């Protein structure tokens, strides 16, 4: 046993023993794929743990862990087909002895993985024609419905921005009109302050306040546009950020899948020419590290995918309901503002004609003219 351990190159990783007791499902399997074994590798290890399987429910077995016994029978040095047959033939609960592989996740994130992630990002941004010309596959990227939803989200954001721009222009025009009305109101209130006649004072002051009120009603409409801005400036960017995180984890997962495929091809090539491969003969720890990293990356990928789907669903509902509701509120607010202005303006009916003491105005004008000369 000691000689075997000395031959193994664990690349700085450690192991610890454990036993898992599993009950096979109705198909007679525990839900794992086994790799390694004789004649090339001294270790039998778990390649994949399937979802919703007895092994996944137990939660202790992970990709990269070494299997060393089945129901107390040592299997080190056996073929993987023989071990699979032992599991299928076993009746009742199965006790699997395994060595837990303790890895540092950072150890698996090599320069090669980083370059593969970059490649996936470049391919994802390409058109199908450009990818085909370069001999690159975009199938797994193009068929992602969440990426298509991201494009739909970009379109929704563009629609909202155009709508906000249109409403902003409309309100700006109305506000300029209201500001002009306020200017009229200030002038009439100023005239009222200089009138000695009480009737003229009340008439001009009332007429001025009516024009000032028009501006106040217009300012209330700007709050509705701010609500639409909240959707564009906060809700959509937050969802896009989550989508970008999802895509980053997805590219990472695909990079580990590609790396493992390359390592599988390398093993097949060496097996065909019956040449030993150092990493396989010493326990295949590098491969097992990549298996563990792929499983961890896949778990993050599935979790983020679920989060993104929930956020997109909520955003779709908000988009459908919110835009109709906000436009309805805006229309009602405009109608209300116009009706309030109409009511206030009607109060000015009957104020005119009024009598003005022109002699007082003429006196002030003449006095100012004489004083200036």
Secondary structure in CASP SS format (residue, H / E / C, confidence):
PFRMAT SS
TARGET T0000
AUTHOR 0000-0000-0000
METHOD secondary structure of the structure
MODEL  1
X C 1.00
X H 1.00
X H 1.00
X H 1.00
X H 1.00
X H 1.00
X H 1.00
X C 1.00
X C 1.00
X C 1.00
X C 1.00
X C 1.00
X C 1.00
X E 1.00
X E 1.00
X E 1.00
X E 1.00
X E 1.00
X E 1.00
X E 1.00
X E 1.00
X E 1.00
X C 1.00
X C 1.00
X C 1.00
X C 1.00
X C 1.00
X C 1.00
X C 1.00
X C 1.00
X C 1.00
X E 1.00
X E 1.00
X E 1.00
X E 1.00
X E 1.00
X E 1.00
X C 1.00
X C 1.00
X C 1.00
X C 1.00
X C 1.00
X C 1.00
X E 1.00
X E 1.00
X E 1.00
X E 1.00
X E 1.00
X E 1.00
X C 1.00
X C 1.00
X C 1.00
X C 1.00
X H 1.00
X H 1.00
X H 1.00
X H 1.00
X H 1.00
X C 1.00
X C 1.00
X C 1.00
X C 1.00
X C 1.00
X C 1.00
X C 1.00
X E 1.00
X E 1.00
X E 1.00
X E 1.00
X E 1.00
X C 1.00
X C 1.00
X E 1.00
X E 1.00
X C 1.00
X C 1.00
X C 1.00
X C 1.00
X E 1.00
X H 1.00
X H 1.00
X H 1.00
X H 1.00
X H 1.00
X H 1.00
X H 1.00
X H 1.00
X H 1.00
X H 1.00
X C 1.00
X C 1.00
X C 1.00
X C 1.00
X E 1.00
X E 1.00
X E 1.00
X E 1.00
X E 1.00
X E 1.00
X E 1.00
X E 1.00
X E 1.00
X C 1.00
X C 1.00
X H 1.00
X H 1.00
X H 1.00
X H 1.00
X C 1.00
X C 1.00
X H 1.00
X H 1.00
X H 1.00
X H 1.00
X H 1.00
X H 1.00
X H 1.00
X H 1.00
X H 1.00
X H 1.00
X H 1.00
X H 1.00
X H 1.00
X H 1.00
X H 1.00
X C 1.00
X C 1.00
X H 1.00
X H 1.00
X H 1.00
X H 1.00
X H 1.00
X H 1.00
X C 1.00
X C 1.00
X C 1.00
X C 1.00
X C 1.00
X H 1.00
X H 1.00
X H 1.00
X H 1.00
X C 1.00
X C 1.00
X H 1.00
X H 1.00
X H 1.00
X H 1.00
X H 1.00
X H 1.00
X H 1.00
X H 1.00
X H 1.00
X H 1.00
X H 1.00
X H 1.00
X H 1.00
X H 1.00
X H 1.00
X H 1.00
X H 1.00
X H 1.00
X H 1.00
X H 1.00
X H 1.00
X H 1.00
X H 1.00
X H 1.00
X H 1.00
X H 1.00
X H 1.00
X H 1.00
X H 1.00
X H 1.00
X H 1.00
X H 1.00
X H 1.00
X H 1.00
X H 1.00
X H 1.00
X H 1.00
X H 1.00
X H 1.00
X H 1.00
X H 1.00
X H 1.00
X H 1.00
X H 1.00
X H 1.00
X H 1.00
X H 1.00
X H 1.00
X H 1.00
X C 1.00
X C 1.00
X C 1.00
X C 1.00
X H 1.00
X H 1.00
X H 1.00
X H 1.00
X H 1.00
X H 1.00
X H 1.00
X H 1.00
X H 1.00
X H 1.00
X H 1.00
X H 1.00
X H 1.00
X H 1.00
X H 1.00
X H 1.00
X H 1.00
X H 1.00
X H 1.00
X H 1.00
X H 1.00
X H 1.00
X H 1.00
X C 1.00
X H 1.00
X H 1.00
X H 1.00
X H 1.00
X H 1.00
X H 1.00
X H 1.00
X H 1.00
X H 1.00
X H 1.00
X H 1.00
X H 1.00
X H 1.00
X H 1.00
X H 1.00
X H 1.00
X H 1.00
X H 1.00
X H 1.00
X H 1.00
X H 1.00
X H 1.00
X H 1.00
X H 1.00
X H 1.00
X H 1.00
X H 1.00
X H 1.00
X H 1.00
X H 1.00
X H 1.00
X H 1.00
X H 1.00
X H 1.00
X H 1.00
X H 1.00
X H 1.00
X H 1.00
X H 1.00
X H 1.00
X H 1.00
X H 1.00
X H 1.00
X H 1.00
X H 1.00
X H 1.00
X H 1.00
X H 1.00
X H 1.00
X H 1.00
X H 1.00
X C 1.00
X C 1.00
X C 1.00
X C 1.00
X C 1.00
X H 1.00
X H 1.00
X H 1.00
X H 1.00
X C 1.00
X C 1.00
X C 1.00
X H 1.00
X H 1.00
X H 1.00
X H 1.00
X H 1.00
X H 1.00
X H 1.00
X H 1.00
X H 1.00
X H 1.00
X H 1.00
X H 1.00
X H 1.00
X H 1.00
X H 1.00
X H 1.00
X H 1.00
X H 1.00
X H 1.00
X H 1.00
X H 1.00
X H 1.00
X H 1.00
X H 1.00
X H 1.00
X H 1.00
X H 1.00
X H 1.00
X H 1.00
X H 1.00
X H 1.00
X H 1.00
X H 1.00
X H 1.00
X H 1.00
X H 1.00
X H 1.00
X H 1.00
X H 1.00
X H 1.00
X H 1.00
X H 1.00
X H 1.00
X H 1.00
X H 1.00
X H 1.00
X H 1.00
X H 1.00
X H 1.00
X H 1.00
X H 1.00
X H 1.00
X H 1.00
X H 1.00
X H 1.00
X H 1.00
X H 1.00
X H 1.00
X H 1.00
X H 1.00
X H 1.00
X H 1.00
X C 1.00
X C 1.00
X C 1.00
X C 1.00
X C 1.00
X C 1.00
X C 1.00
X C 1.00
X C 1.00
X C 1.00
X C 1.00
X H 1.00
X H 1.00
X H 1.00
X H 1.00
X H 1.00
X H 1.00
X H 1.00
X H 1.00
X H 1.00
X H 1.00
X H 1.00
X H 1.00
X H 1.00
X H 1.00
X H 1.00
X C 1.00
END
